[in-house]
């Protein structure tokens, strides 16, 4: 079983105070619930890095072929997705993230965080 591992595709800075490149992009692959937990953790860290949740726009790309493979492997979408959305609300986001469903194979989740200076 593969453990999900966030892989920053844009060189995210190592500590706060440095210039933050825009947008920040991470990919997650593996069991659905693990990907959601890792994405939530990454999102929390990114908000801390950026400094204010009101400055953040969030997009999640979800690969439907990868999700289908995970469901065939026994993963369930609910209740994990519902918990993920609840945790995002607790972070202070004004709305649920935009989720773009991709028909192409690739990483299960791609988390894109854009922000205003």
N, C-alpha and C positions, 0 to 999 in steps of 0.2 A: 504494500500500500504506500503510495507516495504522499508525503507530507506536503502540504501547501507551503510555498515559500514566496513571500513577496519579493519581486525583483524590480527595483527601481529602474525605469528605462531612461529617465532623465537624471542626471547626476544630482541627487538631492544633497544639500549641504549636511554636514555632520553635526553642526551645532547652531543654535539660534544666534541671531545677530549677523550672520553672513547674508549676502545677497541670495535670495531665493529665486531659482529659475522658474519660469512659468511656461506651461502648466507642469504640474507634478504628475507623473504617470507610473502606476505600478500594475503588474500582472500577477494573477493568482491562479494556480492550477492544483487540482487534487480533490479530495472529498468536499462536498458542497458546504457543509457546516464549518469545516476547518477554514475554507476560503473566506467565508463570511466573518469568522472570528478574526482572521488575520487582516482582512480588509478594514474591519472596525478598529482594530488596534492601530493600523497604519493611518487611518483617517484621524484618529485622536492625536497621534503624533504630528501629523501635518497641520492640524489646527493650532497646536502649540507652536509649531515652527513659524506659521504665518502670523499668529498672534491674536486673531479675532475671527470667530466663526461667521460674523456678518460680512466679512470680506471674501468668503469662500463660495465658489460654485462647484457643484459636484455632479459628475456623470459616471455612470457605471455601464460598461459594455458587457453584455452577457452573451456568450457563444451558445446558441441553441444546440448545435451538434455536440458540443462538450457537455452541456447540461443533460442532453438525452443519454449520452454514454454514462454519466454519473447516476442517473435515475435507473438505468438498466443494471448498474452495478449495485443497486440497493439504496442509494441515497434518497432522502426525501427532501422536498423543497420546503414544506411546512412541518413544523412550526419555526424552523430556523430563519426563514426569510422574515417572518413577522417579528421575531425577536430582534433581528438586525435593524429593521426599520424603527422599532421602539428605542433601541440604543442610540440610533442616529438622532432621533427627536430629543433625547436627553442631552445630547451634545449642544443643542441650541439651534439646530438648523431650522429655518422657518418653514421648510416644505420637504417632502420626501425627495430623494435624489431622482434625477432623470435616469431612466434605464433604457438603454438602446439595445434591442435584441438583434444580434448578428446571426446571419445564416451561414457564415463561414466558420470553419474549424479553427481553433486557436485556443489560447488560454481560456479557462472557464470564466473568470472575471478580469476585467481591466478597470481600474479605478483611476479616474482623471480628476484632478483637483486644480481648478483655476482660481485665481484670486486677484483682488485689486490692491494696488499700492496705496 
